[in-house]
Amino acid sequence: MDAVIREMKEETGLVITNPRLVGIKQFPIENGRYVVLLFKATEWLGNVVSSKEGLMEWVEYSHLPSMKTVKDLAELLKVMNTPELTEFQYLVQGGGWIVSIR
């Protein structure tokens, strides 16, 4: 958890407390797969600041669908906000990628 807290501080200026692992995102790469751990924190201190990672700003959750974001954000949020779901995975099928959520 120390790494999650440190990364949030470095990239957003926020000091989060009690982050929880809420899912895993993975997709195939040459000779393996790339895995991203999805954490959620609802408690924090500090103010959002931009960093070398990019412009940081608070956005109302309800405004996310109308914003230009990564194309799989809605599915990722579903995994992160549904306790019964824990995995978002891209699978190779028929020369393309399909999404599996479980």
Contacts in CASP RR format, 6 or more apart in sequence:
PFRMAT RR
TARGET T0000
AUTHOR 0000-0000-0000
METHOD contacts of the structure
MODEL  1
MDAVIREMKEETGLVITNPRLVGIKQFPIENGRYVVLLFKATEWLGNVVS
SKEGLMEWVEYSHLPSMKTVKDLAELLKVMNTPELTEFQYLVQGGGWIVS
IR
1 19 0 8 1.000
4 16 0 8 1.000
4 19 0 8 1.000
4 39 0 8 1.000
4 41 0 8 1.000
5 15 0 8 1.000
5 16 0 8 1.000
5 17 0 8 1.000
5 19 0 8 1.000
8 14 0 8 1.000
8 15 0 8 1.000
8 16 0 8 1.000
8 19 0 8 1.000
8 41 0 8 1.000
8 44 0 8 1.000
9 15 0 8 1.000
9 16 0 8 1.000
10 51 0 8 1.000
11 51 0 8 1.000
11 53 0 8 1.000
11 56 0 8 1.000
12 48 0 8 1.000
12 49 0 8 1.000
12 51 0 8 1.000
12 56 0 8 1.000
13 46 0 8 1.000
13 47 0 8 1.000
13 48 0 8 1.000
13 49 0 8 1.000
13 51 0 8 1.000
13 56 0 8 1.000
14 44 0 8 1.000
14 45 0 8 1.000
14 46 0 8 1.000
14 47 0 8 1.000
14 48 0 8 1.000
15 44 0 8 1.000
15 45 0 8 1.000
15 46 0 8 1.000
16 41 0 8 1.000
16 43 0 8 1.000
16 44 0 8 1.000
17 41 0 8 1.000
17 43 0 8 1.000
17 44 0 8 1.000
17 45 0 8 1.000
18 41 0 8 1.000
18 42 0 8 1.000
18 43 0 8 1.000
19 39 0 8 1.000
19 40 0 8 1.000
19 41 0 8 1.000
20 39 0 8 1.000
20 40 0 8 1.000
20 41 0 8 1.000
21 37 0 8 1.000
21 38 0 8 1.000
21 39 0 8 1.000
22 38 0 8 1.000
22 39 0 8 1.000
22 40 0 8 1.000
22 79 0 8 1.000
22 80 0 8 1.000
22 81 0 8 1.000
22 86 0 8 1.000
23 37 0 8 1.000
23 38 0 8 1.000
23 79 0 8 1.000
23 80 0 8 1.000
23 85 0 8 1.000
23 86 0 8 1.000
23 87 0 8 1.000
23 88 0 8 1.000
24 35 0 8 1.000
24 36 0 8 1.000
24 37 0 8 1.000
24 38 0 8 1.000
24 86 0 8 1.000
24 87 0 8 1.000
24 88 0 8 1.000
24 89 0 8 1.000
25 35 0 8 1.000
25 36 0 8 1.000
25 38 0 8 1.000
25 76 0 8 1.000
25 79 0 8 1.000
25 87 0 8 1.000
25 88 0 8 1.000
25 89 0 8 1.000
26 33 0 8 1.000
26 34 0 8 1.000
26 35 0 8 1.000
26 36 0 8 1.000
26 87 0 8 1.000
26 88 0 8 1.000
26 89 0 8 1.000
26 90 0 8 1.000
27 33 0 8 1.000
27 34 0 8 1.000
27 89 0 8 1.000
27 90 0 8 1.000
27 97 0 8 1.000
28 34 0 8 1.000
28 90 0 8 1.000
28 91 0 8 1.000
28 92 0 8 1.000
28 97 0 8 1.000
38 76 0 8 1.000
38 79 0 8 1.000
38 80 0 8 1.000
38 88 0 8 1.000
40 80 0 8 1.000
48 56 0 8 1.000
48 57 0 8 1.000
48 58 0 8 1.000
49 56 0 8 1.000
50 56 0 8 1.000
59 67 0 8 1.000
64 73 0 8 1.000
64 77 0 8 1.000
65 74 0 8 1.000
70 76 0 8 1.000
72 88 0 8 1.000
72 99 0 8 1.000
75 88 0 8 1.000
75 99 0 8 1.000
75 101 0 8 1.000
76 88 0 8 1.000
78 85 0 8 1.000
78 101 0 8 1.000
79 85 0 8 1.000
79 86 0 8 1.000
79 87 0 8 1.000
79 88 0 8 1.000
79 101 0 8 1.000
85 101 0 8 1.000
85 102 0 8 1.000
86 102 0 8 1.000
87 100 0 8 1.000
87 101 0 8 1.000
87 102 0 8 1.000
88 99 0 8 1.000
88 100 0 8 1.000
88 101 0 8 1.000
89 99 0 8 1.000
89 100 0 8 1.000
89 101 0 8 1.000
89 102 0 8 1.000
90 97 0 8 1.000
90 98 0 8 1.000
90 99 0 8 1.000
90 100 0 8 1.000
91 97 0 8 1.000
91 98 0 8 1.000
91 99 0 8 1.000
91 100 0 8 1.000
END
